[in-house]
Amino acid sequence: MSKHPWENPTIFEQNRLPARAHFFAFTRDPGQFVYSPWESQDYLSLNGDWKFSLVANPFEVDANFASAQFNDSDWGTIPVPGNWELNGYSYPNYVNTLPDFERQEELGHISHTNNPTGLYRTLFTLPPQWAGDEVVLYIGAVKSAVKVWLNGQDVGYSQDSKTAAEFNITPYLKSGENVIALEVYRWSDGSYLELQDMFRLNGIERDVYLYRRPATHIRDIHTTATLSDDYQDGILKVNLDIQGKRNAESVSLTLFNPQGKTVWTKQQALAAGEFATGTIINAVERWSAESPTLYPLRIALLNSNGEVAQATWLRVGFRRSELKNGNVLVNGQPVLFKGVNRHEHDPKTGHVVDEASMRQDMALMKQLNINAVRNSHYPNNPLWYALADEMGLYVVDEANIESHGIGVANQGQFYKPEQHMVTRPEWQAAYIDRVSNMYEASKNHASVVILSIGNETGDGPNTEVLYHWLKERTSLPVMSEQAQMKPHTDMYAQMYASIPLMEHFVELGSDRPMILCEYEHAMGNSVGNLHEYWQLIRKHPSLQGGFIWDWVDQTITTSSEDGVEYQGYGGDFEPQGVYHDGNFSANGLLTAEREFHPHAYEVRQVYQDVEVQAEAPESGKIAIFNRRFFTDLSDLALNWTLEANGEPVASGSLDSLTTGPRQWQNVQLGLPAEREAGKRYYLTLRFVQKQAIAGVDTGTLMATTQLALSYVAATKPVVKNAAPEVINAGNITVLKATNTEYHFDSHTGWLSGLTVNGQQILASPMVPWFWRAPTDNDFGEGFPEKARVWNNIHQQASLTQWSLEETSDAVILQTEHQLPPVESRYRSKYTLGSDGKLTVAVEFLAAPNHFYPELPRLGHRLQLLPAYSDVSWFGRGPHENYWDRKQSALFGRYSMPVDALSHGYVRPQENGHRSDVYEVTFSGTNTPAVTFEGAPWIGFNAEHHDSMDYDQFEKAGLHPHDIPRQDTVYVNIDYKQRGVAGTDSWMTAPLFKYTLPWRDYLYSFTISPGH
């Protein structure tokens, strides 16, 4: 083994204090739970600017840099907390799985020449009232390893970059000014256990402070607040680790109910070491994510006069989480984890997140009906747990262990257990240390209902021992994704399980549930088939939900050379030749700036707590089901609207919902009896928050359901206009009716012009279109290359048939094209009525003797002149939606500027589609409108960008500002476009029912200029 601790896996701490629960203790009782201690005289923050120097490796560190006499005047500064790479030192590097360091032959070894080392120095003077007390240095998180000096003396060393390191610095203090110096290594042997999918950033990432401990002090607290076997009474156990010289005589504990009334108090003479007590609270108010009820607990050490020597406040949530009868039960109920994975990430500060960011994240999760979060893939800032307790989220706490790039089980590839740390005995203590750090820090939080030993860790003796280590200390269920169905996990936590795999799990049965630690990889335009996942999950008790990957795009704000601000990903920061994984970091339901991607609305819809059914919605009789497990729906108000062709005709509200948990309630709505034939009626039910709760304001939309009423066709009125006429003008054939002319090119066979009163509408011919700008999921599947034949295939079409027919009230033009690359025929039938409307009927006749790739889309593309600035439609909206991601997009009548249709994914790709559209109208100033009508539906896209300027067959590192804006409006009118998929972003196609396989297709739509 190396003598250097940073490459010796048996050394992961030196002189570091044992891990403990996170709490603040004070010599003056603050009178309530506090989130931060900075107003107390017992804590001294060291956050702020420190002197800083970055050297190439540990061997270039000046041996005297930690001494008080060292001259650091030529050093720079860096904020603490703050990542080096976002403060002018080195560069961000995004890597998914592989080591970002030079892999050495021996596991744990690090290059001696390439290991950037950050040197920190700061000064402090102790408050005079701290004289005689112990002083502890707290470093909240530092990556990847840190060596600590005080006044030139070696204090200690620590690894595990996502949990706190504490050092008793009392022996090294001096009166007056003191110098703390830190030596932070970019890489250590611990880096082999920290290969998470994220920007690899370094430095001090959480608070650094000093605190004092009186002669007798509380070193650790362990509260167990569980429930009786009937889940009605609260059982509280309190264990204290009290250390130091005796200057306190007794321990006082007081438990308050949520209204502030004392429900239990106890004072007991102090004995050395461990202190244990407890009580039972009858008919306790239970904690759950639905009702996060907390009981404040005051713990105080008292001196002989009954005065406080030290006091702390915790908040206790009585809940019971257990594996029982094949399910993870919370308070006896098999709750469903409507979850998301969350990295600690900010687009400007990197891995440094503040309280405002955490509160915002939690509020947005609540607004999206997310009830669970997996701390991926490391323990989080301690404040996160306190907020989850308060606001109500189920937390999967996860140890800071991932070694994906060394090899992982169940993913094939290059995994060789015998060459992995997971099987090496000398590494086992390091594994246990990381799980211990996680467990001890969060053990008092009601929100933590599952513990995870890590992510993509490999599987072997060193992970199996972690399961048993935890089960010896807690009854909480333990997750090990790598264990699959081996005994050392309490659930089958398969990541990115397909729907068939989940159905197979149900078919075979199990004594443990399936909870997807990751699913629905939300990379770019994604999150298709979420509805199908949850139809299955809600059907089978052994499926208990999962955690979407992931919360926000892991991108970093940067600027182009000409000053355009954008979100950067892998390749935007690294020097030439440095490995990166491109935009694989952009997998969020939200942008890095916390704005919703369109698929966030789908999550809110599918995760919602309300289900509505109606056998005959025309009657107004509906049945409401409460999907919650603990609380009724009395906090929601129901607002309903009946619309005809997207226009409201009736509405009402209901404030008296009483639907109990897992119960149905029948409701009668006062719908009008009369309905007009030929109009499409939709009943829309919106459930909004009646009173503000944590993170959710009054009036926030929490659930929606839309019910289609039966359609009654109307007799179309007979319009008597002059018969359409045909005008031949060279190679242009004009079909004319009223004031409208359609110009067809007899050489190409395509519609080449469209005028109303002589005003041109089209800026290009209307041509068949089969291609889309590939999504990230398309690239992951290899679909662009598979489907390459469809790219611009219309350019290879040859006109083989052309015929005109005139009747008394119509002109019919029929064409047939050959598509040689796919040996197929493409027939078009254009029927112009006397009203000036042109019906376009298409037959795509697939070659009967060969199979060709499935179609990305089937429809037409055209360009409108620049004057067309606005769009309105009757169909699904208002946000972007797709064939397999449209549950949240309600039928209605919507209007917006054309520019508002698009969505700027981090890497430009197919975007802005609206599906199931009855009609869409484009309009502008001083130009005739043009409408496209489905039979009954079409889909459409419209934007001022040519999708052919997007990535086509390989990713080129593009960003939205790289795509040139065009004056004309590019419009796609689709019969169908394949789904966006979501199972994963590297292999799996959309569900088959959301694809366009090789077969014949027939469809039609109508063009109505001036309408």
QUISUL-V327085 format. One record per residue. N is the residue number from 1. RES is the residue in three letters. PSI is psi in radians with two decimals (NA if undefined). Layout:
n = (N	N)
res = (RES	RES)
psi = (PSI	PSI)
This chain:
n = (1	2	3	4	5	6	7	8	9	10	11	12	13	14	15	16	17	18	19	20	21	22	23	24	25	26	27	28	29	30	31	32	33	34	35	36	37	38	39	40	41	42	43	44	45	46	47	48	49	50	51	52	53	54	55	56	57	58	59	60	61	62	63	64	65	66	67	68	69	70	71	72	73	74	75	76	77	78	79	80	81	82	83	84	85	86	87	88	89	90	91	92	93	94	95	96	97	98	99	100	101	102	103	104	105	106	107	108	109	110	111	112	113	114	115	116	117	118	119	120	121	122	123	124	125	126	127	128	129	130	131	132	133	134	135	136	137	138	139	140	141	142	143	144	145	146	147	148	149	150	151	152	153	154	155	156	157	158	159	160	161	162	163	164	165	166	167	168	169	170	171	172	173	174	175	176	177	178	179	180	181	182	183	184	185	186	187	188	189	190	191	192	193	194	195	196	197	198	199	200	201	202	203	204	205	206	207	208	209	210	211	212	213	214	215	216	217	218	219	220	221	222	223	224	225	226	227	228	229	230	231	232	233	234	235	236	237	238	239	240	241	242	243	244	245	246	247	248	249	250	251	252	253	254	255	256	257	258	259	260	261	262	263	264	265	266	267	268	269	270	271	272	273	274	275	276	277	278	279	280	281	282	283	284	285	286	287	288	289	290	291	292	293	294	295	296	297	298	299	300	301	302	303	304	305	306	307	308	309	310	311	312	313	314	315	316	317	318	319	320	321	322	323	324	325	326	327	328	329	330	331	332	333	334	335	336	337	338	339	340	341	342	343	344	345	346	347	348	349	350	351	352	353	354	355	356	357	358	359	360	361	362	363	364	365	366	367	368	369	370	371	372	373	374	375	376	377	378	379	380	381	382	383	384	385	386	387	388	389	390	391	392	393	394	395	396	397	398	399	400	401	402	403	404	405	406	407	408	409	410	411	412	413	414	415	416	417	418	419	420	421	422	423	424	425	426	427	428	429	430	431	432	433	434	435	436	437	438	439	440	441	442	443	444	445	446	447	448	449	450	451	452	453	454	455	456	457	458	459	460	461	462	463	464	465	466	467	468	469	470	471	472	473	474	475	476	477	478	479	480	481	482	483	484	485	486	487	488	489	490	491	492	493	494	495	496	497	498	499	500	501	502	503	504	505	506	507	508	509	510	511	512	513	514	515	516	517	518	519	520	521	522	523	524	525	526	527	528	529	530	531	532	533	534	535	536	537	538	539	540	541	542	543	544	545	546	547	548	549	550	551	552	553	554	555	556	557	558	559	560	561	562	563	564	565	566	567	568	569	570	571	572	573	574	575	576	577	578	579	580	581	582	583	584	585	586	587	588	589	590	591	592	593	594	595	596	597	598	599	600	601	602	603	604	605	606	607	608	609	610	611	612	613	614	615	616	617	618	619	620	621	622	623	624	625	626	627	628	629	630	631	632	633	634	635	636	637	638	639	640	641	642	643	644	645	646	647	648	649	650	651	652	653	654	655	656	657	658	659	660	661	662	663	664	665	666	667	668	669	670	671	672	673	674	675	676	677	678	679	680	681	682	683	684	685	686	687	688	689	690	691	692	693	694	695	696	697	698	699	700	701	702	703	704	705	706	707	708	709	710	711	712	713	714	715	716	717	718	719	720	721	722	723	724	725	726	727	728	729	730	731	732	733	734	735	736	737	738	739	740	741	742	743	744	745	746	747	748	749	750	751	752	753	754	755	756	757	758	759	760	761	762	763	764	765	766	767	768	769	770	771	772	773	774	775	776	777	778	779	780	781	782	783	784	785	786	787	788	789	790	791	792	793	794	795	796	797	798	799	800	801	802	803	804	805	806	807	808	809	810	811	812	813	814	815	816	817	818	819	820	821	822	823	824	825	826	827	828	829	830	831	832	833	834	835	836	837	838	839	840	841	842	843	844	845	846	847	848	849	850	851	852	853	854	855	856	857	858	859	860	861	862	863	864	865	866	867	868	869	870	871	872	873	874	875	876	877	878	879	880	881	882	883	884	885	886	887	888	889	890	891	892	893	894	895	896	897	898	899	900	901	902	903	904	905	906	907	908	909	910	911	912	913	914	915	916	917	918	919	920	921	922	923	924	925	926	927	928	929	930	931	932	933	934	935	936	937	938	939	940	941	942	943	944	945	946	947	948	949	950	951	952	953	954	955	956	957	958	959	960	961	962	963	964	965	966	967	968	969	970	971	972	973	974	975	976	977	978	979	980	981	982	983	984	985	986	987	988	989	990	991	992	993	994	995	996	997	998	999	1000	1001	1002	1003	1004	1005	1006	1007	1008	1009	1010	1011)
res = (MET	SER	LYS	HIS	PRO	TRP	GLU	ASN	PRO	THR	ILE	PHE	GLU	GLN	ASN	ARG	LEU	PRO	ALA	ARG	ALA	HIS	PHE	PHE	ALA	PHE	THR	ARG	ASP	PRO	GLY	GLN	PHE	VAL	TYR	SER	PRO	TRP	GLU	SER	GLN	ASP	TYR	LEU	SER	LEU	ASN	GLY	ASP	TRP	LYS	PHE	SER	LEU	VAL	ALA	ASN	PRO	PHE	GLU	VAL	ASP	ALA	ASN	PHE	ALA	SER	ALA	GLN	PHE	ASN	ASP	SER	ASP	TRP	GLY	THR	ILE	PRO	VAL	PRO	GLY	ASN	TRP	GLU	LEU	ASN	GLY	TYR	SER	TYR	PRO	ASN	TYR	VAL	ASN	THR	LEU	PRO	ASP	PHE	GLU	ARG	GLN	GLU	GLU	LEU	GLY	HIS	ILE	SER	HIS	THR	ASN	ASN	PRO	THR	GLY	LEU	TYR	ARG	THR	LEU	PHE	THR	LEU	PRO	PRO	GLN	TRP	ALA	GLY	ASP	GLU	VAL	VAL	LEU	TYR	ILE	GLY	ALA	VAL	LYS	SER	ALA	VAL	LYS	VAL	TRP	LEU	ASN	GLY	GLN	ASP	VAL	GLY	TYR	SER	GLN	ASP	SER	LYS	THR	ALA	ALA	GLU	PHE	ASN	ILE	THR	PRO	TYR	LEU	LYS	SER	GLY	GLU	ASN	VAL	ILE	ALA	LEU	GLU	VAL	TYR	ARG	TRP	SER	ASP	GLY	SER	TYR	LEU	GLU	LEU	GLN	ASP	MET	PHE	ARG	LEU	ASN	GLY	ILE	GLU	ARG	ASP	VAL	TYR	LEU	TYR	ARG	ARG	PRO	ALA	THR	HIS	ILE	ARG	ASP	ILE	HIS	THR	THR	ALA	THR	LEU	SER	ASP	ASP	TYR	GLN	ASP	GLY	ILE	LEU	LYS	VAL	ASN	LEU	ASP	ILE	GLN	GLY	LYS	ARG	ASN	ALA	GLU	SER	VAL	SER	LEU	THR	LEU	PHE	ASN	PRO	GLN	GLY	LYS	THR	VAL	TRP	THR	LYS	GLN	GLN	ALA	LEU	ALA	ALA	GLY	GLU	PHE	ALA	THR	GLY	THR	ILE	ILE	ASN	ALA	VAL	GLU	ARG	TRP	SER	ALA	GLU	SER	PRO	THR	LEU	TYR	PRO	LEU	ARG	ILE	ALA	LEU	LEU	ASN	SER	ASN	GLY	GLU	VAL	ALA	GLN	ALA	THR	TRP	LEU	ARG	VAL	GLY	PHE	ARG	ARG	SER	GLU	LEU	LYS	ASN	GLY	ASN	VAL	LEU	VAL	ASN	GLY	GLN	PRO	VAL	LEU	PHE	LYS	GLY	VAL	ASN	ARG	HIS	GLU	HIS	ASP	PRO	LYS	THR	GLY	HIS	VAL	VAL	ASP	GLU	ALA	SER	MET	ARG	GLN	ASP	MET	ALA	LEU	MET	LYS	GLN	LEU	ASN	ILE	ASN	ALA	VAL	ARG	ASN	SER	HIS	TYR	PRO	ASN	ASN	PRO	LEU	TRP	TYR	ALA	LEU	ALA	ASP	GLU	MET	GLY	LEU	TYR	VAL	VAL	ASP	GLU	ALA	ASN	ILE	GLU	SER	HIS	GLY	ILE	GLY	VAL	ALA	ASN	GLN	GLY	GLN	PHE	TYR	LYS	PRO	GLU	GLN	HIS	MET	VAL	THR	ARG	PRO	GLU	TRP	GLN	ALA	ALA	TYR	ILE	ASP	ARG	VAL	SER	ASN	MET	TYR	GLU	ALA	SER	LYS	ASN	HIS	ALA	SER	VAL	VAL	ILE	LEU	SER	ILE	GLY	ASN	GLU	THR	GLY	ASP	GLY	PRO	ASN	THR	GLU	VAL	LEU	TYR	HIS	TRP	LEU	LYS	GLU	ARG	THR	SER	LEU	PRO	VAL	MET	SER	GLU	GLN	ALA	GLN	MET	LYS	PRO	HIS	THR	ASP	MET	TYR	ALA	GLN	MET	TYR	ALA	SER	ILE	PRO	LEU	MET	GLU	HIS	PHE	VAL	GLU	LEU	GLY	SER	ASP	ARG	PRO	MET	ILE	LEU	CYS	GLU	TYR	GLU	HIS	ALA	MET	GLY	ASN	SER	VAL	GLY	ASN	LEU	HIS	GLU	TYR	TRP	GLN	LEU	ILE	ARG	LYS	HIS	PRO	SER	LEU	GLN	GLY	GLY	PHE	ILE	TRP	ASP	TRP	VAL	ASP	GLN	THR	ILE	THR	THR	SER	SER	GLU	ASP	GLY	VAL	GLU	TYR	GLN	GLY	TYR	GLY	GLY	ASP	PHE	GLU	PRO	GLN	GLY	VAL	TYR	HIS	ASP	GLY	ASN	PHE	SER	ALA	ASN	GLY	LEU	LEU	THR	ALA	GLU	ARG	GLU	PHE	HIS	PRO	HIS	ALA	TYR	GLU	VAL	ARG	GLN	VAL	TYR	GLN	ASP	VAL	GLU	VAL	GLN	ALA	GLU	ALA	PRO	GLU	SER	GLY	LYS	ILE	ALA	ILE	PHE	ASN	ARG	ARG	PHE	PHE	THR	ASP	LEU	SER	ASP	LEU	ALA	LEU	ASN	TRP	THR	LEU	GLU	ALA	ASN	GLY	GLU	PRO	VAL	ALA	SER	GLY	SER	LEU	ASP	SER	LEU	THR	THR	GLY	PRO	ARG	GLN	TRP	GLN	ASN	VAL	GLN	LEU	GLY	LEU	PRO	ALA	GLU	ARG	GLU	ALA	GLY	LYS	ARG	TYR	TYR	LEU	THR	LEU	ARG	PHE	VAL	GLN	LYS	GLN	ALA	ILE	ALA	GLY	VAL	ASP	THR	GLY	THR	LEU	MET	ALA	THR	THR	GLN	LEU	ALA	LEU	SER	TYR	VAL	ALA	ALA	THR	LYS	PRO	VAL	VAL	LYS	ASN	ALA	ALA	PRO	GLU	VAL	ILE	ASN	ALA	GLY	ASN	ILE	THR	VAL	LEU	LYS	ALA	THR	ASN	THR	GLU	TYR	HIS	PHE	ASP	SER	HIS	THR	GLY	TRP	LEU	SER	GLY	LEU	THR	VAL	ASN	GLY	GLN	GLN	ILE	LEU	ALA	SER	PRO	MET	VAL	PRO	TRP	PHE	TRP	ARG	ALA	PRO	THR	ASP	ASN	ASP	PHE	GLY	GLU	GLY	PHE	PRO	GLU	LYS	ALA	ARG	VAL	TRP	ASN	ASN	ILE	HIS	GLN	GLN	ALA	SER	LEU	THR	GLN	TRP	SER	LEU	GLU	GLU	THR	SER	ASP	ALA	VAL	ILE	LEU	GLN	THR	GLU	HIS	GLN	LEU	PRO	PRO	VAL	GLU	SER	ARG	TYR	ARG	SER	LYS	TYR	THR	LEU	GLY	SER	ASP	GLY	LYS	LEU	THR	VAL	ALA	VAL	GLU	PHE	LEU	ALA	ALA	PRO	ASN	HIS	PHE	TYR	PRO	GLU	LEU	PRO	ARG	LEU	GLY	HIS	ARG	LEU	GLN	LEU	LEU	PRO	ALA	TYR	SER	ASP	VAL	SER	TRP	PHE	GLY	ARG	GLY	PRO	HIS	GLU	ASN	TYR	TRP	ASP	ARG	LYS	GLN	SER	ALA	LEU	PHE	GLY	ARG	TYR	SER	MET	PRO	VAL	ASP	ALA	LEU	SER	HIS	GLY	TYR	VAL	ARG	PRO	GLN	GLU	ASN	GLY	HIS	ARG	SER	ASP	VAL	TYR	GLU	VAL	THR	PHE	SER	GLY	THR	ASN	THR	PRO	ALA	VAL	THR	PHE	GLU	GLY	ALA	PRO	TRP	ILE	GLY	PHE	ASN	ALA	GLU	HIS	HIS	ASP	SER	MET	ASP	TYR	ASP	GLN	PHE	GLU	LYS	ALA	GLY	LEU	HIS	PRO	HIS	ASP	ILE	PRO	ARG	GLN	ASP	THR	VAL	TYR	VAL	ASN	ILE	ASP	TYR	LYS	GLN	ARG	GLY	VAL	ALA	GLY	THR	ASP	SER	TRP	MET	THR	ALA	PRO	LEU	PHE	LYS	TYR	THR	LEU	PRO	TRP	ARG	ASP	TYR	LEU	TYR	SER	PHE	THR	ILE	SER	PRO	GLY	HIS)
psi = (2.55	2.63	-0.27	2.15	-0.46	0.00	0.54	1.84	-0.25	-0.17	1.88	-0.05	2.60	2.04	0.24	2.44	2.65	2.59	2.58	2.97	2.58	2.15	2.79	2.31	2.53	2.63	-0.24	2.24	2.09	-0.23	-0.09	2.94	2.39	2.53	-0.53	2.68	0.22	-0.33	-0.06	2.63	-0.01	-0.06	2.47	1.90	2.39	0.17	2.61	-2.88	2.23	2.72	2.48	2.48	2.40	2.14	2.92	-0.51	2.92	-0.40	-0.12	0.17	2.26	2.20	-0.37	0.17	-0.39	-0.13	2.72	-0.46	-0.13	2.40	1.87	0.40	-0.44	0.10	2.81	-2.92	2.82	2.47	2.50	2.10	2.72	2.47	2.42	-0.87	-0.33	0.16	0.51	0.12	1.98	-2.81	2.62	2.49	2.01	2.13	2.37	-1.12	-0.61	2.78	2.45	0.22	2.95	1.89	2.26	2.84	-0.69	2.28	2.26	-0.32	2.56	2.53	2.39	-0.25	-0.47	1.41	1.36	2.40	2.14	2.26	2.18	2.53	2.45	2.77	2.61	2.74	2.25	2.48	2.48	-0.52	-0.11	-0.06	2.28	-0.22	2.74	2.57	2.30	2.34	2.22	2.14	1.93	-0.66	2.35	2.31	2.30	-0.41	2.72	2.42	2.38	2.35	2.61	2.13	0.70	-0.04	2.45	2.05	-0.81	-3.00	2.61	2.51	-3.12	1.61	-0.03	0.32	2.82	2.53	2.18	2.47	2.33	1.88	0.17	-0.78	-0.28	-0.02	2.73	2.85	2.62	-2.45	2.37	2.68	2.07	2.34	2.39	2.43	1.92	2.18	2.29	-0.73	2.60	3.11	-0.46	-0.39	-0.46	-0.34	0.15	0.94	0.89	2.71	1.61	2.94	2.24	1.72	2.79	2.87	-2.93	2.12	-0.13	-3.12	2.58	2.26	2.94	2.58	2.71	2.60	2.16	3.01	-0.75	2.21	2.81	1.98	-0.70	2.70	2.36	1.90	2.32	1.95	1.63	-2.91	2.73	2.97	-0.41	0.09	0.41	-0.62	2.56	2.38	1.98	2.24	2.34	2.14	2.24	2.45	1.84	2.25	2.89	-3.13	2.67	1.83	0.21	2.55	-0.46	2.90	2.32	2.29	2.35	2.23	2.26	2.56	3.03	-0.34	0.01	0.09	2.41	2.22	-0.22	2.43	2.57	2.39	2.33	2.48	2.52	2.24	2.80	2.57	-2.20	2.50	2.28	2.41	-3.13	3.11	2.97	2.28	1.91	2.53	0.88	2.64	2.01	2.60	2.36	2.95	-0.47	-0.57	1.44	1.27	2.24	2.46	1.96	2.40	2.11	2.22	2.22	2.47	2.26	2.52	-3.05	-0.33	0.09	0.19	2.67	2.16	-0.61	2.43	2.59	2.71	2.28	2.97	2.13	2.28	2.11	1.92	2.77	2.11	2.24	2.74	2.07	2.33	0.64	0.12	2.71	2.06	2.33	2.07	0.65	-0.01	2.43	1.23	2.72	2.25	1.75	1.39	3.00	2.57	2.51	2.11	2.64	1.87	2.39	2.40	-0.28	-0.53	0.07	-2.09	0.20	1.99	2.41	3.11	-0.70	-0.71	-0.75	-0.76	-0.69	-0.79	-0.80	-0.68	-0.74	-0.63	-0.78	-0.70	-0.41	0.22	0.35	2.25	0.02	2.56	2.40	2.18	1.54	2.22	1.09	2.77	2.52	3.05	2.33	-0.55	-0.55	-0.72	-0.70	-0.68	-0.66	-0.67	-0.79	-0.76	-0.34	1.41	2.40	2.28	2.29	1.92	2.38	2.36	2.68	1.19	2.01	2.27	0.76	-0.80	-0.26	-0.46	2.46	2.59	2.72	0.14	0.21	-2.17	-2.19	0.43	2.12	1.68	-0.63	-0.28	0.41	2.58	-0.45	-0.30	0.01	2.09	-0.59	-0.23	-0.22	-0.71	-0.60	-0.69	-0.84	-0.67	-0.73	-0.69	-0.66	-0.78	-0.75	-0.93	-0.83	-0.68	-0.64	0.19	-0.29	0.14	2.16	-0.53	-0.43	1.87	-0.22	2.49	2.40	2.35	-0.09	-3.01	2.29	0.99	-0.19	2.89	2.26	-2.90	-0.61	-0.31	-0.57	-0.68	-0.48	-0.70	-0.84	-0.61	-0.78	-0.73	-0.38	-0.30	-0.33	2.67	0.01	2.51	2.55	2.31	2.30	1.74	-0.66	-0.38	-0.26	-1.99	0.35	2.91	-0.38	0.82	2.61	0.10	2.73	1.80	0.62	2.27	2.49	0.68	2.38	2.86	-0.75	-0.63	-0.69	-0.70	-0.65	-0.73	-0.79	-0.73	-0.73	-0.51	2.79	2.75	0.06	2.69	2.91	2.10	2.03	1.94	-0.51	2.45	2.98	1.28	1.87	0.89	2.08	-2.40	1.73	-2.72	0.65	2.83	0.43	-0.65	-0.75	-0.66	-0.82	-0.38	-0.74	-0.78	-0.75	-0.24	-0.58	2.13	-0.46	-0.12	2.11	0.46	-2.77	-3.07	1.94	2.50	2.09	-2.75	-1.03	2.70	2.26	1.40	2.87	2.31	2.25	-3.08	2.58	3.02	-0.51	0.32	0.18	2.11	2.40	3.00	2.04	2.66	-2.97	2.28	-0.30	-0.23	-0.52	2.52	2.77	2.32	-0.22	2.26	2.45	2.93	0.56	-2.38	0.32	-0.16	-0.19	1.41	0.46	2.66	-0.45	2.78	2.92	-0.44	0.17	0.63	2.51	2.28	2.77	-0.57	-0.22	-0.64	-0.56	-0.65	-0.81	-0.73	-0.86	-0.59	-0.08	2.73	0.01	2.32	2.43	2.36	2.64	2.12	-0.65	1.49	-0.38	-0.51	-0.26	0.00	2.07	2.72	2.23	2.24	2.33	1.95	-0.13	2.86	-0.29	-0.44	2.69	-3.05	0.34	-0.24	-0.07	2.55	2.52	2.10	2.22	2.63	2.35	2.20	2.50	2.05	0.64	0.01	2.26	2.37	-0.28	2.69	2.91	3.12	2.81	2.04	-0.02	0.78	2.29	0.28	2.08	2.91	2.32	0.52	2.80	2.60	2.26	2.37	2.44	2.10	2.55	1.27	2.54	2.53	-0.53	2.39	2.52	2.26	2.57	-0.03	2.57	2.12	2.34	2.33	2.04	2.22	2.16	2.20	2.06	2.72	2.18	-0.70	2.52	2.41	3.09	2.02	-0.15	2.03	2.79	2.36	-0.06	2.33	2.15	-0.38	2.58	2.61	2.48	2.30	2.27	2.25	2.73	2.50	2.35	2.02	2.60	2.65	2.19	2.32	2.56	2.13	2.10	1.75	2.98	2.53	2.53	2.75	2.82	2.27	2.15	2.23	1.41	-2.21	0.12	2.21	2.20	2.20	2.13	2.36	2.37	-2.17	0.30	2.38	2.35	2.16	2.15	2.36	2.03	-0.19	-0.77	-0.51	0.07	2.71	2.02	-0.23	2.70	2.11	2.62	2.14	0.63	-0.09	2.19	2.47	-0.74	2.49	-0.06	2.84	2.73	2.01	2.71	2.52	2.23	-0.04	2.69	2.70	2.10	2.38	2.97	-0.65	-0.62	-0.83	-0.73	-0.60	-0.23	0.35	-0.67	-0.74	-0.71	-0.73	0.25	-0.56	-0.41	-0.19	2.00	0.58	-0.40	-0.43	-0.30	0.11	2.51	2.30	2.16	-0.39	2.53	2.13	2.53	2.46	2.30	2.30	-3.06	-0.42	0.22	2.74	2.33	2.12	2.18	2.31	2.72	2.33	2.58	2.43	1.50	-0.68	-0.42	0.22	0.71	2.88	2.54	1.90	2.40	2.39	2.00	2.04	1.99	2.08	2.99	-0.24	0.00	0.02	2.43	2.07	2.24	2.01	2.27	2.41	1.98	2.00	1.79	2.52	2.22	-0.22	-0.03	2.71	2.38	2.92	2.71	2.78	2.36	-0.69	2.94	2.04	-2.63	2.73	2.52	2.95	2.37	2.66	2.76	-0.40	-0.27	1.66	-0.24	2.71	2.48	2.59	2.76	1.91	-2.76	2.46	-2.84	-0.33	2.89	2.42	2.77	2.95	-0.71	0.25	1.26	0.11	-0.54	-0.19	1.87	2.63	2.32	-3.10	2.11	2.63	2.49	2.87	2.62	-0.68	-0.47	-0.20	-0.55	2.75	2.24	1.42	2.68	-0.80	2.10	2.35	3.11	2.27	2.88	0.20	2.56	2.22	2.93	0.98	2.18	-0.73	2.57	2.37	2.30	2.39	3.00	-3.04	2.25	0.71	2.53	2.46	2.76	2.32	2.44	2.19	2.39	3.04	1.21	-0.33	2.68	3.02	2.75	2.69	2.64	2.30	2.86	0.52	2.52	2.07	-0.29	-0.18	-0.15	2.99	2.42	-0.98	-0.18	2.69	2.33	0.27	0.56	2.81	2.86	-0.67	-0.18	-0.27	2.05	2.39	2.36	2.69	-0.71	2.89	2.07	2.12	2.29	2.26	1.94	2.52	-0.94	2.68	2.42	2.69	2.91	-0.25	3.07	-0.18	-0.79	-3.14	0.43	0.00	-0.70	2.31	2.95	2.78	2.53	-0.64	-0.20	0.48	2.95	1.43	2.96	1.90	3.09	2.59	2.45	2.32	2.99	2.81	2.96	2.42	2.28	1.53	2.50	0.07	NA)
